Amino acid sequence: MIGLAGGLSSFTSAAASTMTGMISDSACGSSHAKMIEGHKEAKMTERDCTLACVKAGGKFVFVSGGKVYNITNQNLAALTEHAGETVSLTGDVNGDSVTVSKVATSGKKK
């Protein structure tokens, strides 16, 4: 029984964190440069690119400190509202995934 209890305590639970980073998409990840360059005629912004990639089947992701986090609650309205923006995001982080509870602008729009 002690072995089982010790084994269970080694699992890490989600931890609420607040991070600064960008709401992006799974196709582009940390950089929209290649996609924007490939569609010069469209004159896309990072926001346009993120929304187009999500509409085409990609998922919203959060990029912070060089790491790309998968967002578990994709239907959160704030993701669409702040797509392509640098934001302050609060959520429960579990490995490379985050369940977003709050998104606030950081004043840096791209």
C-alpha positions as CSV (number, residue, x, y, z in Angstrom):
1,M,0.0,0.0,0.0
2,I,2.9,2.4,0.7
3,G,4.3,1.8,-2.7
4,L,1.0,2.7,-4.3
5,A,0.6,5.9,-2.3
6,G,4.2,6.9,-3.1
7,G,3.6,6.2,-6.8
8,L,0.4,8.3,-6.9
9,S,2.1,11.2,-5.2
10,S,4.6,11.4,-8.0
11,F,2.0,12.5,-10.4
12,T,1.9,16.3,-10.9
13,S,-1.4,18.0,-11.0
14,A,-2.3,21.0,-13.0
15,A,-0.9,24.2,-11.5
16,A,-2.5,27.7,-12.1
17,S,0.0,30.1,-13.7
18,T,0.0,33.5,-15.3
19,M,2.3,33.9,-18.3
20,T,2.9,36.5,-21.0
21,G,3.0,35.3,-24.6
22,M,1.1,35.1,-27.9
23,I,-2.2,33.4,-28.9
24,S,-1.1,31.6,-32.0
25,D,-2.2,28.5,-34.0
26,S,-0.9,24.9,-34.2
27,A,0.1,25.3,-37.9
28,C,2.4,28.3,-37.3
29,G,3.4,27.9,-33.7
30,S,5.9,30.5,-32.6
31,S,6.3,32.2,-36.0
32,H,3.8,33.3,-38.6
33,A,6.6,34.6,-40.9
34,K,6.7,31.7,-43.3
35,M,2.9,31.7,-43.8
36,I,2.6,35.5,-44.1
37,E,5.5,35.5,-46.6
38,G,3.7,32.8,-48.6
39,H,0.6,34.9,-48.8
40,K,2.0,38.4,-49.5
41,E,-0.9,39.4,-51.7
42,A,-3.3,38.9,-48.8
43,K,-1.3,41.4,-46.6
44,M,-2.0,39.2,-43.5
45,T,-1.3,40.2,-40.0
46,E,-0.4,37.7,-37.3
47,R,-4.1,37.9,-36.2
48,D,-5.3,37.2,-39.7
49,C,-2.9,34.3,-40.0
50,T,-4.0,32.8,-36.7
51,L,-7.7,33.0,-37.5
52,A,-7.2,31.7,-41.0
53,C,-5.2,28.7,-39.7
54,V,-7.8,27.9,-37.0
55,K,-10.6,28.2,-39.6
56,A,-8.7,25.8,-41.8
57,G,-8.6,23.2,-39.0
58,G,-5.7,24.2,-36.8
59,K,-6.0,24.7,-33.1
60,F,-5.3,27.7,-30.9
61,V,-2.0,27.5,-29.0
62,F,-0.2,29.7,-26.5
63,V,3.5,30.6,-27.1
64,S,5.5,31.8,-24.1
65,G,9.2,31.7,-23.3
66,G,9.9,29.7,-26.5
67,K,7.5,27.0,-25.5
68,V,4.2,26.2,-27.4
69,Y,1.3,25.1,-25.1
70,N,-1.7,23.3,-26.5
71,I,-4.9,25.0,-25.3
72,T,-7.5,22.5,-24.0
73,N,-10.5,24.8,-24.0
74,Q,-10.6,25.8,-27.7
75,N,-14.1,27.4,-27.6
76,L,-13.1,30.2,-25.2
77,A,-14.2,33.4,-26.9
78,A,-11.1,35.3,-25.6
79,L,-8.9,33.2,-27.9
80,T,-10.6,34.5,-31.1
81,E,-10.8,38.0,-29.6
82,H,-7.0,38.1,-28.9
83,A,-5.7,35.9,-31.7
84,G,-2.2,36.9,-32.8
85,E,-1.8,39.3,-29.8
86,T,0.6,39.3,-27.0
87,V,-1.4,38.7,-23.8
88,S,-1.2,37.8,-20.2
89,L,-2.8,34.4,-19.9
90,T,-3.9,32.7,-16.7
91,G,-4.7,29.0,-16.7
92,D,-4.0,25.5,-15.3
93,V,-0.7,24.2,-16.9
94,N,-0.3,20.5,-17.1
95,G,2.9,19.6,-19.1
96,D,2.6,21.1,-22.5
97,S,-1.1,21.9,-22.2
98,V,-3.0,24.8,-20.6
99,T,-6.7,25.2,-19.7
100,V,-7.2,28.9,-20.0
101,S,-9.2,30.7,-17.3
102,K,-8.4,34.4,-18.2
103,V,-6.8,36.3,-21.0
104,A,-5.9,40.0,-20.7
105,T,-4.2,42.3,-23.1
106,S,-0.7,43.3,-22.4
107,G,-0.8,46.4,-24.6
108,K,1.3,44.8,-27.4
109,K,-0.7,44.3,-30.5
110,K,0.9,42.9,-33.7
